[in-house]
Amino acid sequence: MKQTNTSETNTAPAPTTAHRGIGAERPSRRTLDGHTRPCEDCGAVNWNLDISRGEITCGDCGLVVEENVPDPGAEWTNRDNGEDRSRVGRPMTYTLADKGLNTTIDVRDLNTGIASRHGMSSQARRDWRRRRVIDERSKTRKSRERNLVKANQFIRDRSGLPAPLQEEAARLYRRLSGEGFVTGRSIAGVTAACTYLVARQEELPRQIPDIAGAFDITEKDLSRLIRQVSRRLNMHKITGPDEYFDKFISDLGLEPSIRTPLDELWSTIKPHDDVWQGKKPMGVAAALIYKASNETGSPRTQSEVCAVANVSEVTLRGLLRLFDDLLEKIRTYQNLQ
């Protein structure tokens, strides 16, 4: 291996989250196809693709891990006098079973108005519709291809993730399918687990009850599949309460200015992990938001906060008592100093 400093790189932008408050910077996590694990030298996950050199390098230490990478972009060699220089179609995507590389007969071209403008008769339209059905069936003749079509449809329609994260979830599912993990398991369950893990990895956490409801599976089955998939793909990660702040604030309709007192409260309680560690992170986030909203003059009821966080009011009140006792001890200690 050799090291180099790359000045010009062409990388896909990493998915971003909502505003996380002043001074709260999240670490860079830029992955490429085939390179999702940390760097062997520095441990960072910040891979850069230099198209001009055909190299994949670590953005932190400059370690070159792959050379002579084929250029996946369009070929812009134009040998005629036309204005359109592109000679290829759209880029590959994991959200389609064929990665978007196959030619398809678009059903919109067979509608009455468009077909009439092309001079097609009604008999020709019927013939082409039949050819379109035969073409679609021929592409999904294998069971694995049908499996991918259904799984990708689940991810596109039910995950609620941004397009880059849908791509990552579809890539994980394709990998699990190739390794035989999906055999004997629910397609909806495995796609839901991939959706949950991708969102958690990119610090856009989704709650298990919400994903289970969207994919129409039980919370117990989803939790079991999340554990199995995370062990297989080595995607273990502990979700902190602060990762739920933005989502709960938005769901409760609170002003963004609440982040300042909320972050101050969290910075006070966070070092005392013996108090909140082991508790549900959604419950801890809900208790902190409830206290901050009451202190800033925009209170929310316990039932409203619990409905958003999917925790019981008993859990919320128990956490509030713990935090009140902790804050009282901190104030007493500071007064003695």
Secondary structure, 3 states (H helix, E strand, C coil): CCECCCCCCCCCCCCCCCCCCCCCCCCCCECECCECCCCCCCCCCEEEEECCCCEEEECCCCEEEECCCCCCCCCCCCCCCCCCCCCCCCCCCCCCCCCCCCCCCCHHHHCHHHHHHCCCCHHHHHHHHHHHHHHHHHHCCCHHHHHHHHHHHHHHHHCCCCHHHHHHHHHHHHHHHHCCCCCCCCHHHHHHHHHHHHHHHCCCCCCHHHHHHHHCCCHHHHHHHHHHHHHHHCCCCCCCHHHHHHHHHHHHCCCHHHHHHHHHHHHHHCCCHHHHCCCCHHHHHHHHHHHHHHHCCCCCCHHHHHHHHCCCHHHHHHHHHHHHHHHHHHHHHHHHC
